[in-house]
Amino acid sequence: MKLAGKVAVVTGVTSEIGKAIALRLAAEGAAVAVTGNTPAKVEKVAKDLESAKTRFMAEALDLTLPETVEEFFGRVALRLGPTDILVNGAAWRVRSSFLETTYSDWRRTFAGCVDSYFYCSLAAARQMVPRKWGRIIHIGSIAGAVMMAPFAAYTAAKGAVHALAKAMACDLAPFGITVNVMAPGVVESPYLRANVTPEAIGKRLERIPMGRLASVEDCAAATAHLASPDMDYVTGQVLYVDGGFLSAGVIAR
């Protein structure tokens, strides 16, 4: 249990990936504070953490409000201890091309996918700096490297997340804090099956050398690896969990 004695905060646990990460960090021994914007889903994750017999707290919050974020991290410190590990997984995306994207679509996407990461990272880093140790992991995407049509604003936001990690990594390295990105490829999930046709999924599979979609467990394992105390010298990196998709380019099998 490499994370025994550590306190982890995981945002965006209303997604299947966020939930899997929270449970994996708990299994590795960490106390876990989770949050998301859907109360019923946050409560479900809380029940799973309770069943895992780990120290935890769970709150449904709007992380696009900086004062809400500051107060939340204060409560985490009081109940579980200062934050050692932060996983930024909150997300929002609108299905629209660049020309179809409205001002409100753009602003809401960046508020959920970028602003919340900045607010949470700042609050967590302020707790990490005095102790000269920390792990911050952003949930990115292959969309941070290539266009994910038709999600223009989301693609731009994930690119910003990847760049934010690099800036943070350089500034926080002197304090023993590493900052990296876990960037999933196409992930098997109820959301995928509900929003993408079987034909479109098949076309994506043709471009994945591993021959299968990523699982949420793949994403959780990669995140736990980046959170490990063993990863002291790895920072400013993007770990693509994509089965070789980006390496294969547009070549189909």
Backbone as CSV, one residue per row, in Angstrom:
resi,resn,N_x,N_y,N_z,CA_x,CA_y,CA_z,C_x,C_y,C_z
1,MET,0.852,-1.195,0.000,0.000,0.000,0.000,0.889,1.247,0.000
2,LYS,1.291,1.636,-1.206,2.275,2.706,-1.348,1.782,4.074,-0.883
3,LEU,0.474,4.253,-0.806,-0.063,5.568,-0.464,-0.580,5.636,0.965
4,ALA,-0.210,4.684,1.801,-0.643,4.696,3.197,-0.160,5.974,3.871
5,GLY,-1.066,6.620,4.580,-0.728,7.851,5.269,-0.890,9.098,4.434
6,LYS,-1.187,8.954,3.139,-1.369,10.103,2.258,-2.846,10.484,2.188
7,VAL,-3.069,11.766,1.890,-4.431,12.275,1.697,-4.581,12.687,0.238
8,ALA,-5.565,12.116,-0.440,-5.789,12.395,-1.855,-7.133,13.087,-2.047
9,VAL,-7.155,14.063,-2.939,-8.391,14.713,-3.367,-8.620,14.353,-4.828
10,VAL,-9.794,13.852,-5.130,-10.141,13.489,-6.509,-11.395,14.252,-6.901
11,THR,-11.305,15.067,-7.934,-12.477,15.794,-8.419,-13.039,15.084,-9.645
12,GLY,-14.291,15.371,-9.954,-14.918,14.754,-11.129,-15.249,13.293,-10.953
13,VAL,-15.608,12.888,-9.732,-15.882,11.463,-9.498,-17.252,11.037,-10.005
14,THR,-18.007,11.968,-10.577,-19.270,11.568,-11.199,-19.031,10.865,-12.527
15,SER,-17.796,10.936,-13.048,-17.447,10.175,-14.243,-16.946,8.802,-13.824
16,GLU,-17.023,7.840,-14.724,-16.554,6.492,-14.421,-15.048,6.487,-14.165
17,ILE,-14.302,7.309,-14.894,-12.852,7.376,-14.701,-12.536,7.938,-13.318
18,GLY,-13.185,9.043,-12.949,-12.935,9.645,-11.647,-13.244,8.705,-10.508
19,LYS,-14.353,8.004,-10.621,-14.733,7.038,-9.592,-13.688,5.939,-9.466
20,ALA,-13.235,5.407,-10.587,-12.241,4.330,-10.571,-10.933,4.803,-9.943
21,ILE,-10.553,6.033,-10.225,-9.321,6.578,-9.648,-9.448,6.710,-8.137
22,ALA,-10.576,7.229,-7.670,-10.780,7.385,-6.233,-10.682,6.042,-5.515
23,LEU,-11.313,5.018,-6.076,-11.295,3.696,-5.453,-9.906,3.077,-5.511
24,ARG,-9.163,3.335,-6.594,-7.808,2.789,-6.709,-6.869,3.436,-5.678
25,LEU,-6.959,4.754,-5.512,-6.107,5.425,-4.537,-6.445,4.961,-3.120
26,ALA,-7.732,4.725,-2.865,-8.137,4.188,-1.565,-7.556,2.793,-1.351
27,ALA,-7.577,1.976,-2.398,-7.021,0.629,-2.305,-5.517,0.654,-2.069
28,GLU,-4.872,1.736,-2.515,-3.431,1.891,-2.304,-3.119,2.454,-0.918
29,GLY,-4.164,2.725,-0.121,-3.953,3.134,1.254,-4.218,4.580,1.584
30,ALA,-4.560,5.393,0.584,-4.784,6.816,0.828,-6.148,7.075,1.447
31,ALA,-6.226,8.122,2.280,-7.515,8.693,2.660,-7.953,9.542,1.483
32,VAL,-9.240,9.513,1.141,-9.682,10.130,-0.107,-10.843,11.085,0.121
33,ALA,-10.690,12.297,-0.400,-11.791,13.266,-0.440,-12.239,13.378,-1.882
34,VAL,-13.525,13.207,-2.132,-14.030,13.216,-3.501,-15.096,14.286,-3.662
35,THR,-15.199,14.774,-4.877,-16.234,15.756,-5.184,-16.639,15.648,-6.642
36,GLY,-17.848,16.092,-6.913,-18.398,16.111,-8.260,-19.615,17.010,-8.231
37,ASN,-20.228,17.221,-9.382,-21.339,18.179,-9.433,-22.717,17.531,-9.428
38,THR,-22.786,16.201,-9.280,-24.073,15.506,-9.235,-24.210,14.793,-7.895
39,PRO,-25.038,15.308,-6.985,-25.113,14.751,-5.633,-25.348,13.245,-5.567
40,ALA,-26.260,12.732,-6.380,-26.580,11.302,-6.313,-25.373,10.443,-6.680
41,LYS,-24.610,10.874,-7.677,-23.441,10.106,-8.094,-22.315,10.210,-7.070
42,VAL,-22.162,11.383,-6.462,-21.154,11.538,-5.413,-21.497,10.635,-4.230
43,GLU,-22.776,10.550,-3.902,-23.214,9.694,-2.802,-22.923,8.230,-3.107
44,LYS,-23.071,7.835,-4.367,-22.769,6.442,-4.745,-21.286,6.141,-4.547
45,VAL,-20.432,7.062,-4.939,-18.996,6.868,-4.736,-18.685,6.816,-3.241
46,ALA,-19.352,7.648,-2.463,-19.151,7.646,-1.012,-19.477,6.278,-0.420
47,LYS,-20.561,5.663,-0.890,-20.930,4.336,-0.390,-19.873,3.292,-0.760
48,ASP,-19.319,3.422,-1.967,-18.256,2.497,-2.382,-17.006,2.671,-1.528
49,LEU,-16.675,3.915,-1.202,-15.511,4.174,-0.356,-15.759,3.668,1.068
50,GLU,-16.980,3.805,1.535,-17.328,3.287,2.857,-17.175,1.775,2.894
51,SER,-17.599,1.126,1.812,-17.477,-0.332,1.731,-16.007,-0.759,1.699
52,ALA,-15.163,0.121,1.140,-13.727,-0.164,1.072,-13.034,0.053,2.412
53,LYS,-13.783,0.560,3.389,-13.278,0.783,4.736,-12.060,1.704,4.750
54,THR,-12.159,2.783,4.010,-11.098,3.784,3.994,-11.598,5.075,4.623
55,ARG,-10.697,5.912,5.080,-11.066,7.242,5.552,-11.415,8.085,4.328
56,PHE,-12.561,8.760,4.379,-12.968,9.526,3.205,-13.912,10.643,3.598
57,MET,-14.115,11.550,2.666,-15.192,12.528,2.746,-15.664,12.787,1.329
58,ALA,-16.926,13.134,1.175,-17.509,13.319,-0.155,-18.464,14.493,-0.137
59,GLU,-18.321,15.381,-1.119,-19.191,16.548,-1.219,-19.489,16.842,-2.687
60,ALA,-20.725,17.226,-2.962,-21.105,17.679,-4.304,-20.913,19.193,-4.345
61,LEU,-20.053,19.655,-5.271,-19.680,21.062,-5.306,-19.549,21.586,-6.722
62,ASP,-19.656,22.905,-6.860,-19.353,23.600,-8.110,-17.934,24.145,-8.000
63,LEU,-16.985,23.484,-8.651,-15.577,23.849,-8.523,-15.173,24.997,-9.440
64,THR,-16.137,25.586,-10.129,-15.812,26.758,-10.955,-15.837,28.042,-10.126
65,LEU,-16.119,27.907,-8.824,-16.145,29.057,-7.915,-14.931,28.976,-7.003
66,PRO,-13.977,29.890,-7.119,-12.733,29.790,-6.339,-12.948,29.768,-4.839
67,GLU,-13.928,30.521,-4.343,-14.155,30.532,-2.904,-14.674,29.183,-2.416
68,THR,-15.463,28.501,-3.243,-15.950,27.161,-2.905,-14.785,26.184,-2.811
69,VAL,-13.861,26.302,-3.740,-12.682,25.426,-3.758,-11.831,25.638,-2.510
70,GLU,-11.547,26.883,-2.187,-10.730,27.186,-1.012,-11.353,26.609,0.255
71,GLU,-12.650,26.787,0.395,-13.338,26.286,1.581,-13.309,24.757,1.642
72,PHE,-13.462,24.111,0.494,-13.437,22.651,0.441,-12.081,22.116,0.886
73,PHE,-11.006,22.678,0.376,-9.680,22.191,0.753,-9.386,22.472,2.226
74,GLY,-9.965,23.519,2.754,-9.850,23.774,4.182,-10.519,22.685,5.000
75,ARG,-11.704,22.260,4.555,-12.414,21.188,5.259,-11.666,19.863,5.147
76,VAL,-11.070,19.605,3.993,-10.279,18.383,3.820,-9.131,18.357,4.827
77,ALA,-8.429,19.474,4.941,-7.299,19.543,5.868,-7.740,19.293,7.308
78,LEU,-8.904,19.808,7.687,-9.400,19.635,9.044,-9.844,18.202,9.324
79,ARG,-10.482,17.566,8.347,-11.059,16.243,8.577,-10.098,15.095,8.292
80,LEU,-9.289,15.236,7.220,-8.407,14.142,6.816,-6.932,14.469,6.975
81,GLY,-6.615,15.759,6.897,-5.224,16.194,6.899,-4.932,16.969,5.632
82,PRO,-3.785,17.663,5.589,-3.445,18.435,4.390,-3.302,17.549,3.161
83,THR,-3.631,18.107,2.024,-3.621,17.355,0.771,-2.211,16.978,0.339
84,ASP,-2.005,15.692,0.032,-0.745,15.196,-0.515,-0.843,14.958,-2.016
85,ILE,-2.026,14.515,-2.452,-2.243,14.121,-3.846,-3.520,14.782,-4.341
86,LEU,-3.441,15.409,-5.489,-4.634,15.981,-6.124,-4.792,15.383,-7.514
87,VAL,-5.975,14.877,-7.800,-6.316,14.424,-9.144,-7.444,15.306,-9.653
88,ASN,-7.134,16.133,-10.638,-8.128,17.020,-11.244,-8.847,16.282,-12.368
89,GLY,-10.120,15.945,-12.127,-10.851,15.185,-13.135,-12.171,15.786,-13.550
90,ALA,-12.477,16.987,-13.046,-13.739,17.629,-13.444,-13.719,17.907,-14.946
91,ALA,-14.872,17.832,-15.579,-14.912,18.049,-17.030,-16.296,18.498,-17.474
92,TRP,-16.306,19.148,-18.608,-17.553,19.548,-19.256,-17.263,19.644,-20.738
93,ARG,-18.137,19.104,-21.545,-17.929,19.253,-22.986,-19.243,19.410,-23.721
94,VAL,-19.176,20.177,-24.789,-20.331,20.475,-25.631,-20.045,19.926,-27.024
95,ARG,-21.015,19.212,-27.555,-20.842,18.617,-28.880,-21.109,19.681,-29.950
96,SER,-20.052,20.347,-30.395,-20.202,21.360,-31.443,-18.861,21.626,-32.110
97,SER,-18.926,21.934,-33.397,-17.723,22.299,-34.140,-17.319,23.714,-33.748
98,PHE,-16.177,24.173,-34.269,-15.706,25.518,-33.945,-16.736,26.574,-34.346
99,LEU,-17.281,26.473,-35.545,-18.221,27.490,-36.023,-19.559,27.429,-35.295
100,GLU,-19.876,26.292,-34.710,-21.129,26.142,-33.979,-21.004,26.504,-32.494
101,THR,-19.775,26.659,-32.011,-19.552,26.912,-30.586,-19.984,28.320,-30.205
102,THR,-20.823,28.409,-29.181,-21.296,29.711,-28.713,-20.343,30.252,-27.650
103,TYR,-20.486,31.536,-27.344,-19.679,32.130,-26.291,-19.897,31.405,-24.971
104,SER,-21.146,31.088,-24.664,-21.450,30.420,-23.396,-20.908,28.996,-23.374
105,ASP,-20.944,28.279,-24.514,-20.355,26.943,-24.604,-18.865,26.994,-24.281
106,TRP,-18.196,27.966,-24.906,-16.749,28.127,-24.721,-16.424,28.418,-23.257
107,ARG,-17.133,29.375,-22.668,-16.845,29.783,-21.305,-17.136,28.651,-20.319
108,ARG,-18.243,27.938,-20.513,-18.590,26.860,-19.585,-17.584,25.710,-19.683
109,THR,-17.143,25.413,-20.903,-16.160,24.346,-21.080,-14.855,24.687,-20.383
110,PHE,-14.371,25.907,-20.574,-13.111,26.296,-19.939,-13.259,26.439,-18.433
111,ALA,-14.427,26.866,-17.969,-14.651,26.961,-16.527,-14.546,25.588,-15.873
112,GLY,-15.169,24.580,-16.498,-15.163,23.240,-15.935,-13.854,22.504,-16.118
113,CYS,-13.241,22.661,-17.293,-12.067,21.858,-17.652,-10.727,22.513,-17.338
114,VAL,-10.699,23.830,-17.203,-9.422,24.524,-16.998,-9.433,25.353,-15.705
115,ASP,-10.430,26.223,-15.562,-10.473,27.081,-14.374,-10.490,26.254,-13.090
116,SER,-11.314,25.208,-13.060,-11.410,24.397,-11.840,-10.077,23.714,-11.531
117,TYR,-9.339,23.329,-12.560,-8.031,22.698,-12.346,-7.068,23.704,-11.716
118,PHE,-7.105,24.940,-12.198,-6.251,25.993,-11.640,-6.613,26.258,-10.182
119,TYR,-7.900,26.430,-9.903,-8.321,26.724,-8.535,-7.927,25.599,-7.579
120,CYS,-8.221,24.357,-7.968,-7.920,23.226,-7.085,-6.414,23.035,-6.922
121,SER,-5.670,23.209,-7.994,-4.213,23.047,-7.922,-3.592,24.083,-7.006
122,LEU,-4.076,25.310,-7.087,-3.539,26.375,-6.243,-3.824,26.084,-4.771
123,ALA,-5.053,25.667,-4.485,-5.418,25.363,-3.099,-4.607,24.184,-2.562
124,ALA,-4.441,23.149,-3.388,-3.682,21.972,-2.956,-2.203,22.298,-2.799
125,ALA,-1.636,23.018,-3.762,-0.210,23.335,-3.722,0.150,24.145,-2.482
126,ARG,-0.742,25.010,-2.069,-0.479,25.804,-0.861,-0.390,24.929,0.388
127,GLN,-1.044,23.770,0.364,-0.920,22.828,1.477,0.306,21.935,1.324
128,MET,0.755,21.729,0.088,1.898,20.858,-0.167,3.241,21.555,0.047
129,VAL,3.322,22.815,-0.344,4.594,23.544,-0.322,5.288,23.507,1.039
130,PRO,4.590,23.768,2.151,5.292,23.759,3.444,5.907,22.407,3.798
131,ARG,5.354,21.311,3.227,5.830,19.959,3.549,6.782,19.406,2.495
132,LYS,7.027,20.208,1.430,8.015,19.858,0.401,7.715,18.516,-0.275
133,TRP,6.446,18.234,-0.499,6.075,16.983,-1.186,4.655,17.116,-1.714
134,GLY,4.442,16.570,-2.892,3.090,16.557,-3.433,3.028,15.929,-4.805
135,ARG,1.832,15.485,-5.146,1.569,14.937,-6.480,0.295,15.591,-7.011
136,ILE,0.389,16.202,-8.170,-0.790,16.765,-8.833,-0.901,16.109,-10.195
137,ILE,-2.042,15.513,-10.456,-2.275,14.825,-11.728,-3.529,15.400,-12.363
138,HIS,-3.391,15.934,-13.554,-4.535,16.410,-14.317,-5.035,15.274,-15.205
139,ILE,-6.337,15.129,-15.326,-6.892,14.204,-16.307,-7.003,14.960,-17.622
140,GLY,-6.148,14.597,-18.553,-6.147,15.230,-19.860,-6.910,14.374,-20.858
141,SER,-6.394,14.290,-22.075,-7.068,13.523,-23.121,-6.179,13.500,-24.353
142,ILE,-6.405,12.505,-25.197,-5.749,12.559,-26.497,-6.207,13.792,-27.269
143,ALA,-7.345,14.361,-26.841,-7.825,15.604,-27.464,-6.887,16.766,-27.186
144,GLY,-5.987,16.605,-26.220,-4.988,17.632,-25.980,-3.888,17.617,-27.015
145,ALA,-3.864,16.559,-27.844,-2.837,16.423,-28.872,-3.400,16.445,-30.288
146,VAL,-4.622,15.936,-30.454,-5.262,15.900,-31.768,-6.716,16.332,-31.619
147,MET,-7.282,16.845,-32.686,-8.666,17.310,-32.653,-9.630,16.160,-32.381
148,MET,-10.523,16.349,-31.416,-11.592,15.394,-31.166,-12.884,15.982,-31.714
149,ALA,-13.212,15.633,-32.931,-14.418,16.155,-33.569,-15.650,15.429,-33.033
150,PRO,-16.765,16.143,-32.841,-16.949,17.580,-33.050,-16.948,18.359,-31.723
151,PHE,-15.862,18.279,-30.987,-15.776,18.933,-29.678,-14.666,19.977,-29.702
152,ALA,-14.906,21.087,-30.387,-13.869,22.095,-30.580,-13.432,22.728,-29.267
153,ALA,-14.375,23.159,-28.453,-14.030,23.820,-27.193,-13.333,22.853,-26.242
154,TYR,-13.806,21.618,-26.193,-13.208,20.598,-25.323,-11.773,20.312,-25.743
155,THR,-11.539,20.215,-27.047,-10.190,19.989,-27.560,-9.257,21.114,-27.128
156,ALA,-9.723,22.353,-27.267,-8.910,23.502,-26.860,-8.651,23.479,-25.356
157,ALA,-9.669,23.126,-24.582,-9.530,23.106,-23.127,-8.532,22.043,-22.668
158,LYS,-8.572,20.870,-23.277,-7.631,19.824,-22.887,-6.205,20.194,-23.288
159,GLY,-6.049,20.889,-24.409,-4.728,21.390,-24.761,-4.217,22.357,-23.703
160,ALA,-5.108,23.185,-23.183,-4.748,24.124,-22.118,-4.353,23.385,-20.843
161,VAL,-5.063,22.314,-20.532,-4.740,21.514,-19.346,-3.329,20.947,-19.458
162,HIS,-2.976,20.431,-20.620,-1.634,19.875,-20.817,-0.574,20.961,-20.640
163,ALA,-0.829,22.149,-21.180,0.127,23.253,-21.059,0.217,23.737,-19.614
164,LEU,-0.916,23.773,-18.914,-0.925,24.185,-17.513,-0.037,23.270,-16.681
165,ALA,-0.091,21.979,-16.954,0.729,21.027,-16.202,2.210,21.324,-16.372
166,LYS,2.628,21.679,-17.574,4.039,21.984,-17.817,4.476,23.226,-17.045
167,ALA,3.637,24.257,-17.065,3.959,25.482,-16.334,4.034,25.210,-14.832
168,MET,3.059,24.475,-14.315,3.033,24.154,-12.895,4.227,23.291,-12.500
169,ALA,4.573,22.334,-13.347,5.685,21.432,-13.039,6.980,22.205,-12.820
170,CYS,7.230,23.189,-13.671,8.465,23.978,-13.542,8.452,24.829,-12.280
171,ASP,7.323,25.441,-11.985,7.241,26.335,-10.832,7.226,25.590,-9.498
172,LEU,6.692,24.372,-9.478,6.525,23.647,-8.222,7.629,22.626,-7.950
173,ALA,8.466,22.359,-8.927,9.550,21.381,-8.745,10.447,21.694,-7.546
174,PRO,10.808,22.963,-7.296,11.681,23.243,-6.143,11.063,22.881,-4.796
175,PHE,9.743,22.647,-4.788,9.048,22.311,-3.550,8.744,20.815,-3.442
176,GLY,9.336,20.011,-4.309,9.126,18.570,-4.251,7.771,18.131,-4.751
177,ILE,7.120,18.978,-5.534,5.786,18.669,-6.057,5.900,18.330,-7.533
178,THR,5.416,17.174,-7.917,5.391,16.812,-9.328,4.005,17.074,-9.904
179,VAL,3.969,17.426,-11.183,2.709,17.715,-11.874,2.740,17.005,-13.219
180,ASN,1.807,16.110,-13.433,1.748,15.342,-14.675,0.309,15.218,-15.164
181,VAL,0.168,14.687,-16.359,-1.145,14.496,-16.983,-1.341,13.024,-17.307
182,MET,-2.480,12.488,-16.929,-2.901,11.173,-17.397,-3.941,11.428,-18.485
183,ALA,-3.584,11.089,-19.722,-4.424,11.427,-20.871,-5.009,10.169,-21.508
184,PRO,-6.281,9.882,-21.245,-6.891,8.675,-21.820,-7.147,8.813,-23.312
185,GLY,-7.198,7.656,-23.957,-7.668,7.606,-25.326,-9.165,7.352,-25.321
186,VAL,-9.614,6.433,-26.147,-11.039,6.100,-26.202,-11.330,5.092,-25.099
187,VAL,-12.185,5.470,-24.166,-12.423,4.664,-22.964,-13.793,3.997,-23.032
188,GLU,-13.817,2.707,-22.756,-15.080,1.967,-22.670,-15.881,2.486,-21.484
189,SER,-17.094,2.950,-21.746,-17.919,3.511,-20.679,-19.362,3.604,-21.148
190,PRO,-20.298,3.723,-20.223,-21.694,3.930,-20.606,-21.874,5.199,-21.444
191,TYR,-21.090,6.242,-21.136,-21.181,7.486,-21.902,-20.821,7.238,-23.368
192,LEU,-19.757,6.486,-23.586,-19.335,6.195,-24.965,-20.429,5.448,-25.709
193,ARG,-20.981,4.420,-25.096,-21.991,3.607,-25.762,-23.266,4.375,-26.036
194,ALA,-23.553,5.377,-25.184,-24.776,6.161,-25.359,-24.624,7.264,-26.395
195,ASN,-23.382,7.682,-26.662,-23.176,8.847,-27.517,-22.429,8.576,-28.817
196,VAL,-21.899,7.369,-28.971,-21.135,7.040,-30.175,-21.711,5.763,-30.774
197,THR,-21.928,5.753,-32.062,-22.516,4.590,-32.723,-21.543,3.423,-32.744
198,PRO,-22.045,2.192,-32.809,-21.158,1.027,-32.896,-20.213,1.122,-34.098
199,GLU,-20.690,1.691,-35.203,-19.847,1.834,-36.387,-18.677,2.771,-36.114
200,ALA,-18.962,3.880,-35.425,-17.903,4.845,-35.107,-16.901,4.250,-34.125
201,ILE,-17.396,3.458,-33.173,-16.494,2.792,-32.230,-15.599,1.812,-32.978
202,GLY,-16.180,1.106,-33.933,-15.405,0.166,-34.736,-14.292,0.856,-35.498
203,LYS,-14.552,2.035,-36.040,-13.518,2.788,-36.763,-12.388,3.206,-35.833
204,ARG,-12.742,3.567,-34.606,-11.702,3.927,-33.645,-10.840,2.718,-33.293
205,LEU,-11.480,1.562,-33.139,-10.738,0.344,-32.809,-9.726,-0.008,-33.899
206,GLU,-10.060,0.290,-35.136,-9.143,0.007,-36.238,-7.833,0.776,-36.111
207,ARG,-7.873,1.868,-35.369,-6.692,2.725,-35.234,-5.972,2.547,-33.898
208,ILE,-6.390,1.557,-33.119,-5.756,1.301,-31.824,-4.935,0.012,-31.929
209,PRO,-3.603,0.114,-31.924,-2.772,-1.083,-32.082,-3.053,-2.185,-31.055
210,MET,-3.430,-1.812,-29.840,-3.711,-2.826,-28.825,-4.998,-3.601,-29.109
211,GLY,-5.814,-3.089,-30.016,-6.999,-3.820,-30.441,-8.174,-3.794,-29.496
212,ARG,-8.156,-2.903,-28.523,-9.285,-2.766,-27.603,-9.369,-1.330,-27.106
213,LEU,-10.525,-0.991,-26.528,-10.672,0.313,-25.914,-9.993,0.310,-24.543
214,ALA,-9.658,1.499,-24.059,-9.132,1.607,-22.694,-10.248,1.306,-21.708
215,SER,-9.873,0.796,-20.557,-10.831,0.606,-19.463,-10.593,1.689,-18.421
216,VAL,-11.582,1.917,-17.578,-11.386,2.904,-16.509,-10.314,2.421,-15.541
217,GLU,-10.156,1.105,-15.434,-9.109,0.557,-14.575,-7.716,0.863,-15.130
218,ASP,-7.577,0.868,-16.471,-6.308,1.275,-17.084,-5.959,2.698,-16.663
219,CYS,-6.958,3.575,-16.707,-6.750,4.986,-16.355,-6.407,5.138,-14.881
220,ALA,-7.084,4.375,-14.038,-6.839,4.449,-12.597,-5.440,3.948,-12.255
221,ALA,-5.017,2.885,-12.920,-3.684,2.333,-12.657,-2.595,3.328,-13.043
222,ALA,-2.773,3.992,-14.185,-1.789,4.982,-14.631,-1.724,6.162,-13.663
223,THR,-2.881,6.577,-13.179,-2.933,7.696,-12.235,-2.271,7.329,-10.920
224,ALA,-2.546,6.135,-10.417,-1.931,5.674,-9.175,-0.413,5.606,-9.326
225,HIS,0.048,5.218,-10.495,1.489,5.155,-10.762,2.105,6.550,-10.657
226,LEU,1.457,7.544,-11.260,1.969,8.915,-11.203,1.916,9.485,-9.788
227,ALA,0.989,8.983,-8.975,0.847,9.460,-7.601,1.830,8.798,-6.640
228,SER,2.496,7.776,-7.095,3.363,6.988,-6.234,4.563,7.788,-5.717
229,PRO,5.011,7.502,-4.492,6.238,8.125,-3.983,7.466,7.799,-4.838
230,ASP,7.387,6.701,-5.606,8.511,6.320,-6.465,8.731,7.278,-7.627
231,MET,7.741,8.107,-7.935,7.784,8.948,-9.137,8.307,10.356,-8.837
232,ASP,9.323,10.446,-8.015,9.860,11.734,-7.579,10.477,12.567,-8.699
233,TYR,10.975,11.910,-9.750,11.738,12.629,-10.776,10.977,12.792,-12.084
234,VAL,9.733,12.390,-12.094,8.909,12.493,-13.309,7.931,13.639,-13.136
235,THR,8.097,14.690,-13.929,7.199,15.832,-13.817,7.093,16.550,-15.152
236,GLY,5.965,17.206,-15.381,5.733,17.916,-16.633,5.450,17.005,-17.812
237,GLN,5.046,15.767,-17.532,4.852,14.778,-18.587,3.374,14.483,-18.836
238,VAL,3.088,14.059,-20.057,1.753,13.597,-20.422,1.838,12.096,-20.679
239,LEU,1.151,11.317,-19.854,1.110,9.863,-20.013,-0.158,9.502,-20.762
240,TYR,0.003,9.119,-22.027,-1.143,8.769,-22.854,-1.534,7.311,-22.616
241,VAL,-2.763,7.112,-22.188,-3.287,5.766,-21.946,-4.233,5.477,-23.107
242,ASP,-3.633,5.185,-24.271,-4.418,5.137,-25.516,-4.186,3.892,-26.355
243,GLY,-3.476,2.908,-25.811,-3.260,1.673,-26.562,-2.456,1.848,-27.827
244,GLY,-1.709,2.952,-27.922,-0.899,3.210,-29.109,-1.578,4.036,-30.174
245,PHE,-2.769,4.562,-29.858,-3.564,5.309,-30.851,-2.784,6.454,-31.474
246,LEU,-2.163,7.292,-30.660,-1.451,8.446,-31.211,-0.220,8.025,-31.988
247,SER,0.439,6.970,-31.547,1.628,6.487,-32.256,1.270,5.943,-33.632
248,ALA,0.071,5.384,-33.749,-0.353,4.803,-35.027,-0.823,5.853,-36.022
249,GLY,-1.104,7.067,-35.537,-1.591,8.120,-36.433,-2.921,7.752,-37.052
250,VAL,-3.054,7.916,-38.333,-4.327,7.630,-39.005,-4.304,6.295,-39.739
251,ILE,-3.274,5.492,-39.488,-3.153,4.210,-40.181,-4.069,3.190,-39.538
252,ALA,-4.982,2.634,-40.311,-5.874,1.597,-39.812,-5.214,0.225,-39.970
253,ARG,-5.602,-0.697,-39.092,-5.039,-2.054,-39.183,-5.660,-2.798,-40.364
